[in-house]
Amino acid sequence: MQETLNSWLGAISEQMYGSWLIILLLGGGIWFFIATRALPVRLAGEAIRVVAEPPSEKDSMSSFRALMVSTASRVGVGNIAGAASAVALGGAGAVFWMWVVAVVGSSSAFIESTLAQIYKRRNPESDASYGGPAYYIEAALKQRWLGIVFAIALIATYFGGFNMVASFTVASSFENYSFHSSSTPLVVGAVLAILVIGSIMGGPQKLSSVTAVLVPAMAIVYIVMCLAVIVTHIGALPGAIGQIFSEAFTFSAAGGGLLGAAVMNGIKRGLYSNEAGVGSAPNAAASASVSHPVKQGLVQMLSVWIDTLLICSATAFAVLCSGVVGSDKLKGVPFVQEAMATTFGSFGHMFVTICLCVFAFTTLIGNYFYAEINLQYLFNNKAPLFTLITFRICAALIVLLGATLEFALVWNLADVLMGVMVFINMPVLFVLGKHAIRAGEDYIAQRKAGKNPVYIAANNGVTEATDYWK
């Protein structure tokens, strides 16, 4: 049964990523990069400054916490298993295409998160804000049916596909240990499920407090360890850099010796890791309390760079410099573990396992955050308590199931579900992007005038009623 399903999903994935998704993501990212006059580059310093600002309203979520929620989902198994799989299956050239996706994708991330802020909704009971693509699709396009389709696609992707990927990847990190047996994946899945259910019962505020501590701490430790591997194999660094650029444009890439292997795997894994243009991070962006929508657009743009240009690159250079050769049999977590072992011995295996457990845990709860926001959308933000509790229990069961599935099936399922979200979100961004671009110009003008930018929707061409920005 799994083999048949995997065959179907693999065929669909190849069609999706063969041309259409590349056109949408790269073409869209390039278009927004040009339309904003390279805003991600021009305002990189401003993005760093904005992260440290306190929330505009008391007891609301700060930009930093919203960044950590979105980064919790972004920074995870994709940075370790995804980046390593891209190199193993697509060759060193896949890293170049991961970078391309990040650079141009940061523009898409800015657009979608700024839109989420413009059209965010106010919770009358707590004054907290919420929103995302489903909400701006309904508010600006007046197409609730399309918002419902997107919400369902996101729930299937993050609640289902991506959380199964995270669970599976953690379970696979135990394969190299002597105690591993056929029951190990089930045990690992059960432990993860228990931890997840204990965290998500507290709601969004508790989730943000957990990720605000775990994400930055673990990311720093992981980067330092990757740097140690690179430094101990420093002689291989120039060759690794050369490989990345030469194999991106020649037929020497792995995976059958086709140029398409580097491009396809680089884009797939880059997209899975940074999620720019997918429509996930805007759900976290809408939760932040800021004086101007562009502030959160800049913060989420920064999250893409942290994810791919920093952490994924750390993984890629570590495996390329280590001398360990990836293949269809040695990919994902085991590939990174073997690379770490060249410097740290058996501790390298253990360290990667620990990192994965922490990263996967934050990814699981970050993904759940997105899923619950979209579940609430389906119920007009009035989901019954019984429905929420059932939803959270199902989240834990899916984590348990994911740990027991096959490698190819889990990744193909996640790729296809993510592709569906992109096919909805990117065209919407093309239609509504003008509002985010205009907001960016308004923000820059106010900053040049020495002001703390404040946004007024009516002054920026937004005619629809908004809960904020009046």
C-alpha positions in Angstrom: 0.0 0.0 0.0 2.8 2.5 1.0 4.7 1.7 -2.2 1.7 2.4 -4.4 0.9 5.6 -2.6 4.5 6.7 -2.8 4.6 6.0 -6.5 1.6 8.2 -7.1 2.8 11.0 -4.9 6.3 10.9 -6.5 4.8 11.3 -10.0 2.7 14.2 -8.8 5.7 15.8 -7.1 7.8 15.5 -10.3 5.2 17.3 -12.3 4.8 20.0 -9.7 8.4 20.8 -9.2 9.4 20.1 -12.9 8.3 23.5 -14.0 5.2 25.2 -12.6 6.3 25.6 -9.0 9.7 26.8 -10.2 8.1 29.4 -12.3 5.8 30.5 -9.5 8.3 30.7 -6.7 11.4 31.9 -8.5 9.5 34.1 -11.0 7.3 35.5 -8.3 10.3 36.1 -6.0 12.3 37.8 -8.7 9.3 40.0 -9.6 8.7 41.1 -6.0 12.5 41.7 -5.6 12.4 44.0 -8.6 9.1 45.6 -7.7 10.3 46.5 -4.2 13.6 47.7 -5.6 15.6 45.1 -3.7 13.9 45.9 -0.4 15.3 42.8 1.4 18.8 44.0 0.7 18.2 47.7 1.3 16.4 47.2 4.6 18.4 44.2 6.0 19.8 46.4 8.8 16.4 47.8 9.6 15.0 44.3 9.9 17.5 43.5 12.6 16.6 46.7 14.5 12.9 46.0 14.4 13.2 42.5 15.9 14.2 44.0 19.2 11.2 46.4 19.4 8.6 45.7 22.2 5.0 45.0 21.2 2.9 48.1 20.4 0.1 46.9 22.7 0.5 45.5 26.2 0.3 41.7 26.6 0.4 41.2 22.8 3.0 39.1 20.9 6.2 40.9 20.1 8.0 40.9 16.7 10.7 38.7 18.3 8.2 36.1 19.5 6.4 36.0 16.2 9.8 35.6 14.5 10.6 32.7 16.8 7.3 31.0 16.1 7.8 31.2 12.3 11.5 30.3 12.8 10.5 27.3 14.9 8.6 26.0 12.0 11.3 26.9 9.5 14.3 25.9 11.5 14.1 22.2 12.0 14.5 18.9 10.2 14.7 20.8 6.9 17.9 22.5 8.0 19.5 19.2 8.9 17.9 16.4 7.0 16.6 18.5 4.2 19.8 20.3 3.4 21.8 17.0 3.6 19.3 15.2 1.4 19.6 18.0 -1.2 23.4 17.5 -1.4 23.1 13.7 -1.3 20.4 13.5 -4.1 21.2 16.6 -6.1 24.9 17.1 -5.6 26.7 20.2 -4.3 25.0 22.3 -6.9 21.7 21.9 -5.1 23.1 24.3 -2.4 23.3 27.1 -4.9 19.6 26.7 -5.8 18.7 26.6 -2.1 20.5 30.0 -1.8 18.6 31.3 -4.9 15.3 30.3 -3.4 16.2 32.1 -0.1 17.4 35.4 -1.7 14.4 35.8 -4.1 12.0 34.1 -1.7 12.8 36.7 1.0 10.9 39.2 -1.2 7.8 36.9 -1.3 8.1 36.4 2.5 8.0 40.2 2.9 4.9 40.6 0.7 2.9 37.8 2.3 3.7 38.7 5.9 3.0 42.4 5.3 -0.4 41.5 3.8 -1.1 39.3 6.8 -0.5 42.3 9.1 -2.6 44.7 7.0 -5.6 42.3 7.0 -5.2 40.8 10.5 -8.2 40.4 12.7 -8.7 41.4 16.4 -9.9 38.8 18.9 -12.6 40.7 20.9 -12.0 38.5 24.0 -8.3 39.1 24.4 -7.4 41.9 21.9 -4.8 39.6 20.4 -4.5 39.6 16.7 -4.7 36.7 14.3 -4.6 36.2 10.5 -2.8 34.7 7.5 -3.5 34.0 3.8 -7.0 32.6 4.4 -7.9 35.8 6.1 -6.4 38.2 3.5 -8.0 36.1 0.7 -11.4 36.6 2.2 -10.9 40.2 3.3 -9.4 41.6 0.1 -10.7 39.2 -2.6 -14.1 38.5 -1.0 -13.6 34.8 -1.8 -14.2 32.9 1.4 -14.4 29.6 -0.5 -10.9 30.0 -1.6 -9.8 30.9 1.9 -11.4 27.7 3.1 -9.6 25.7 0.4 -6.3 27.3 1.5 -7.0 26.7 5.2 -7.7 23.0 4.5 -4.5 22.7 2.4 -2.5 24.3 5.2 -3.9 22.0 7.9 -3.2 19.0 5.7 0.3 20.2 5.0 1.5 21.3 8.5 -0.8 19.4 10.8 -0.3 16.3 8.6 2.6 16.1 6.1 5.2 18.3 7.7 4.6 17.0 11.2 5.0 13.5 9.9 8.3 14.5 8.3 9.6 15.9 11.6 8.6 12.8 13.6 10.0 10.5 11.0 13.3 12.3 10.8 13.8 12.2 14.6 13.1 8.4 14.6 15.6 7.9 11.7 18.3 9.6 13.7 18.4 6.6 16.1 19.2 4.1 13.3 22.9 4.1 13.9 22.6 3.2 17.6 23.2 -0.4 18.8 19.9 -0.4 20.8 17.8 0.4 17.6 15.2 -2.2 16.8 12.0 -2.4 14.8 10.1 -0.9 17.8 12.3 2.1 18.2 10.4 4.4 15.7 7.2 3.6 17.6 8.8 4.5 21.0 10.3 7.7 19.6 7.0 8.7 18.1 5.1 8.0 21.3 7.6 10.2 23.3 7.3 13.0 20.8 3.5 12.8 20.8 3.4 13.1 24.6 5.6 16.2 24.6 3.6 17.8 21.8 0.2 17.2 23.5 1.6 18.7 26.7 2.8 21.8 24.9 -0.1 22.6 22.6 -2.8 22.4 25.2 -1.6 25.8 26.5 -2.5 27.6 23.3 -0.6 30.1 21.1 0.9 32.2 23.9 2.4 29.2 25.6 3.8 28.0 22.3 5.5 31.3 21.6 7.1 31.3 25.0 8.6 27.9 24.5 9.9 28.6 21.0 11.4 32.0 22.1 13.8 30.1 24.4 14.6 26.9 22.5 15.0 28.1 18.9 17.8 30.7 19.3 19.7 28.6 21.8 19.7 25.4 19.8 20.4 27.2 16.5 23.5 28.8 17.9 24.9 25.6 19.3 24.2 23.7 16.0 26.0 26.4 13.9 29.0 26.3 16.2 29.3 22.5 15.9 29.0 22.8 12.1 31.7 25.4 12.1 33.9 23.1 14.1 33.6 20.4 11.4 34.4 23.0 8.7 37.4 24.3 10.5 38.8 20.8 11.1 38.5 20.1 7.4 39.4 23.7 6.3 41.5 22.4 3.4 38.3 21.1 1.8 36.5 24.4 2.0 37.7 25.9 -1.3 36.9 22.7 -3.1 33.4 22.6 -1.6 32.7 26.2 -2.6 33.9 25.4 -6.2 31.7 22.3 -6.3 28.6 24.3 -5.3 28.9 26.7 -8.2 30.3 24.3 -10.9 27.7 21.6 -10.2 24.8 24.0 -10.2 25.3 24.6 -14.0 27.0 21.5 -15.3 25.9 17.8 -15.8 28.2 16.5 -13.0 25.6 16.7 -10.3 24.6 13.6 -8.4 21.2 11.9 -8.9 21.7 10.5 -12.3 24.1 13.1 -13.6 21.3 15.5 -14.6 21.2 19.2 -14.2 17.6 18.8 -13.1 18.7 16.9 -10.0 20.5 19.9 -8.6 17.8 22.3 -9.5 14.9 20.2 -8.3 16.4 19.0 -5.0 17.8 22.5 -4.2 14.4 24.1 -4.8 12.4 21.4 -3.1 14.5 21.3 0.0 15.1 25.1 0.0 11.3 25.7 -0.2 10.6 23.1 2.5 13.1 24.7 4.8 12.4 28.4 4.4 8.7 28.2 3.3 8.9 31.6 1.5 5.8 32.1 -0.6 4.0 29.0 0.8 1.7 31.0 3.1 2.7 29.6 6.4 4.8 32.3 8.2 2.0 35.0 7.6 0.0 33.1 10.2 2.6 34.0 12.8 3.3 37.4 11.4 -0.3 38.4 11.9 0.0 37.7 15.6 2.6 40.4 16.2 1.7 43.8 17.6 3.5 46.5 15.6 2.9 50.1 14.6 3.3 49.4 10.9 2.7 46.1 8.9 6.1 46.5 7.2 7.9 45.9 10.5 6.7 42.3 10.6 7.2 41.9 6.9 10.9 42.7 7.5 11.1 40.4 10.4 9.8 37.4 8.5 12.1 38.3 5.6 14.9 38.0 8.1 13.7 34.6 9.2 14.2 33.2 5.6 17.8 34.4 5.7 18.4 32.9 9.1 17.0 29.6 8.0 18.6 29.0 4.6 21.6 31.3 4.2 22.8 30.6 7.8 21.6 27.3 9.1 21.1 25.3 5.9 24.4 26.6 4.6 26.1 25.4 7.9 24.8 21.9 7.3 25.7 21.9 3.6 29.3 23.0 4.2 29.8 20.6 7.1 28.8 17.6 5.0 30.7 18.8 1.9 33.9 19.5 3.8 33.8 16.3 5.9 34.7 14.1 3.0 31.7 11.8 3.6 30.0 11.1 0.3 26.2 11.2 0.2 24.1 8.9 -1.9 20.6 7.5 -2.2 21.4 5.2 0.7 23.3 7.7 2.8 21.1 10.8 3.0 19.2 12.9 5.5 20.1 12.5 9.1 22.5 9.6 8.8 24.5 11.7 6.3 24.9 14.6 8.8 25.7 12.2 11.6 28.5 10.6 9.6 29.9 14.1 8.7 29.8 15.2 12.4 31.5 11.9 13.4 34.6 12.8 11.3 35.3 15.5 13.9 33.5 14.5 17.1 33.5 10.7 16.8 30.5 8.9 18.3 29.4 12.1 20.1 28.7 13.5 16.6 25.9 11.0 16.1 24.5 11.8 19.5 24.7 15.5 19.0 22.8 15.4 15.7 20.1 13.3 17.4 19.8 15.8 20.3 19.6 18.7 17.8 16.9 16.9 15.8 14.9 16.2 18.9 14.9 19.9 19.9 14.4 21.2 16.4 11.7 18.7 15.5 9.9 19.5 18.8 9.8 23.2 18.1 8.9 22.5 14.5 6.0 20.3 15.6 4.5 23.0 17.9 5.2 25.8 15.4 3.4 23.8 12.7 0.5 23.2 15.1 0.3 26.9 15.7 -0.4 27.5 12.0 -2.9 24.6 11.8 -5.0 25.8 14.8 -5.2 29.4 13.3 -6.6 27.9 10.1 -8.9 25.6 12.0 -10.3 28.6 13.7 -10.8 30.3 10.3 -13.0 27.4 9.3 -15.2 28.0 12.4 -15.1 31.9 12.1 -12.7 31.9 15.1 -15.3 30.2 17.3 -14.2 26.5 17.2 -15.9 24.6 20.0 -13.7 23.4 22.9 -14.4 19.8 22.1 -13.2 20.4 18.5 -10.0 22.0 19.7 -9.2 19.2 22.2 -10.0 16.5 19.5 -7.8 18.4 17.0 -4.9 18.5 19.5 -5.2 14.8 20.3 -5.2 14.0 16.5 -2.0 16.2 16.2 -0.3 13.8 18.7 -1.5 10.7 16.9 -0.2 12.0 13.6 3.2 12.6 15.2 3.1 9.0 16.4 2.2 7.7 12.9 4.9 9.7 11.1 7.7 8.1 13.0 6.7 4.7 11.5 6.5 5.6 7.8 9.0 5.2 5.0 11.5 8.0 4.0 10.3 8.5 0.4 6.6 8.4 1.2 6.9 11.0 4.0 8.9 13.5 1.9 6.8 13.1 -1.2 3.6 13.6 0.7 5.0 16.8 2.3 6.2 18.1 -1.1 2.9 17.6 -2.8 0.8 19.2 0.0 3.2 22.2 0.1 2.9 22.6 -3.6 -0.9 22.9 -3.3 -0.5 25.8 -0.9 1.9 27.5 -3.2 -0.5 27.2 -6.2 -3.1 29.1 -4.1 -0.9 31.6 -2.2 1.4 32.9 -4.9 -1.3 34.0 -7.5 -3.0 35.8 -4.6 0.2 37.6 -3.8 0.5 38.8 -7.4 -3.0 40.3 -7.1 -2.6 41.9 -3.6 1.1 42.5 -3.6 0.7 46.1 -4.6 -0.7 46.9 -1.1 2.5 45.5 0.6 4.7 47.3 -1.9 2.9 50.6 -1.2 3.2 50.0 2.5 6.9 49.5 2.1 7.3 52.9 0.4 5.2 54.5 3.1 7.4 52.9 5.8 10.6 54.1 4.2 9.3 57.6 3.7 8.4 57.9 7.4 11.7 56.5 8.5 13.5 59.0 6.4 11.5 61.7 8.0 12.8 60.5 11.4 9.4 59.1 12.5 8.4 55.8 14.1 6.3 54.6 11.1 2.6 54.3 11.8 0.3 52.8 9.2 -3.1 54.1 8.1 -4.8 51.8 5.6 -7.0 54.4 3.8 -3.9 56.5 3.1 -2.2 53.5 1.4 -4.9 52.5 -1.1 -6.6 49.8 1.1 -10.3 50.4 0.8 -11.5 47.2 2.6 -12.5 47.5 6.3 -9.7 46.4 8.6 -9.7 45.7 12.4 -6.5 47.8 12.8 -4.8 50.7 10.9 -7.7 53.2 11.0 
